[in-house]
Amino acid sequence: MFTGIIKDVGEIQSIDDAKFTISLSNPEIKEKIKQGASISLNGTCFTVTAFTDSNFTVEAIPETLYRTSFGKAQVGSKVNLEACLGPTDTFEGHIVQGHIDGTAVVKSIEEEGNSYIFSFTISEELSKYIVSKGSIAVDGISLTVIEAEEECFTVGIIPYTWDHTNFSSLKAGDEVNIEVDVIAKYVEKLVNKE
């Protein structure tokens, strides 16, 4: 399990078929990296298959390549990194499983004072789970939805998030991974059972 609090931004160093090698610099994440460990890359839960002091490798299955932005990933792309939540870690953000529901596309980015407002287009299938002032994970970042409309939603990015995530490298037309709030999916299932 993750919380959506990004600890580092890595870079895809190489892609070999479905194997991705990612750069690593944050000591807090380095100490948690070992073979078999879970790690979130842009919100997608992967298993570490190999590692060194400066990078690690993960491997994607076809479903991951289809459902996430990793199917279109390129060498040099910036990725948000979060190690899995440990028993003594502080719980911040919200419950993020690392199970991507789909992708959204950056519609627009507007500077507003010292922050940025990102607008995303999203499928109707996923937009029903997104509510204003609700939680959402965008590329693994725990964010609060400012406004939710049919097939579109907005979030605000503060300077710290801008400086410490991959959001500063995004532009209109870019694809991002989305994990909607799992509680909304459970509620829907319970309501539909009755």
N, C-alpha and C positions, 0 to 999 in steps of 0.2 A: 504494500500500500504506500501511496505517496500523499503529499499535501499540496502540491502545486507551488511550493516555494523554491524557486530555482537557485541552485548553489553555484553554477558555473555555466559558461557557454563554451562548448567545444566546437571543433571544426571537423567535417568529414575529410579525412586524409586520403582514403582510398575506398573504392567500391569494387569488389570482386564477386560477380554474380549477385548473390543476396547477402554477402558479408560486408559489413561496414566497419572501418577502422576510424576511431574518433580520438582527437587530441584531448589531453587531460592536463589541467594545471592546478586545480583547487585541492589543497592538502586534505580538507575535510572529506571530499569524495574519494581521493586516492586511498585513504585508509579503509574505505568500505569496499573498494574494488577487489574482487577475487574471482576466480573461476567459479561459475555457477551463481554469482550474485545477480540480483535484479537491479536494473537501472532504468530510469525514465529518460528517453531521448525524444524531445518535442512531444512529451506526454505519452509516448508509446512504451509500454513495458517490454524490455528486452532482457535476455540472459547473457551475461558476460561469458564469452567462450575462450578468450585469451586476453592477456594484459601485460604491459610493461610499465615502467615508471612514468612514461609520458603519453601512453595511449592504451586503448583497449578495443577489442573486436566483439561485435555482436552479429547474429545471423537472423535474417527475416524469413518467415514462411510466406508462401504465395498470398494467403489471406491478408497478412500485414502489408505486403506490397500493394495489394488491391485497395484496401480500406484506408490506408494512411498516405501521407505525402511522401513516404519513403520510396514508393514506386517511381517517383519522378526526381528523387534526390540526386544531387550532383556533388562531385568533389569540390571542396571549398565552401559548401553550405554551412551556415552556423546552426548549431543545435543546442537547445536548452537541456541541461543535465540536472538530474536530481536522483540521489541514491535513495533506496527504499527506507521507510521510516523504521528506526530501531526502537527497542523497548524503553530507552531512556531519552529519546528525542522529544523535543517540544512539539506539540501538535498545533500547527498554524494553518492558514489557508482553509481548505475543505477536503473532504474525502475524494481522492483521485486514485482510481484503480490502475490506470495505465492501459485500459481497454478502450481504444479509440472507436467512437461511434460513426465517424465519417469525417469529411473535410468541409471547410468553408473557404471562401475566396475573399481576399481583401478588396473591398469595394472602394473605400476612400480612407485617407488619413488627413486629419485636420489638426493643425496646431492651435491650442486654446490656452493662452497664458503660458505657463511653464509645463503644460501637459499636452497629451495628444489624444484625440478621439479617433478610434478605429471603427469603421463600419464594415461589416462582413455580410456577404450573401451566403445563404445556407439552404439546404433542401427542406421542403415542406415536412418531410418525415422527421427531421431533427428539430425544426423550429417549434414544434408543438411542446417540446420539453424546456424551452428557453423562456424565462419570465423576467420582466424588469425587476431589478434589485436581487435577482437570484444568482447563484454561483454557476460558473462555467469554467472549464479548463480549455484554454486556447494554446496550442503548442506546449501543453503541460503546465502553463501558468494559471494559478488560481486567480480568477478575476470576477468582479461583480458586473452584471449586465446593467448598463444604463437604461437602455430602451430595447424592447423586443417587439418586432412587427412580423408580419407574415413573411417568411423567407429572408429576414434581415435582422441583425442586432448590432448594438454598439457597446463598446467598452472604453473606459478611460485609462490611459497609461501615465502614471506619475514619473517624474524624472528618474527615480531610483530604478524602477522597472525598465525604463527605456535604456538606461546605462548598463544594466546587469542581465539582460535577456537578449534574444535574437530579434526583438521587435524593432530595434533601431535599423536592422537590415531589411525589413519588409517593405514592399511597395505594392501599389494597386495591381491586382491580378495574381498576386502570390497565393498559393494554397497553404492552409494551415490545418493542423489536426484538431479535432473537436471531441471532447468527452463531456456530454451533458451530465447534469447532476443525477447521480444514481438514485437518489431518493425519489425523484420525479418518475423514473422508470418503474420503481417498485410500487409507487402509489397507483400508477396507471394499471399495472398488472392486477393489483388487489381490487381496484374499482371494476375492472373488466370481468373479474371472476364472479362478481355478485349479480 
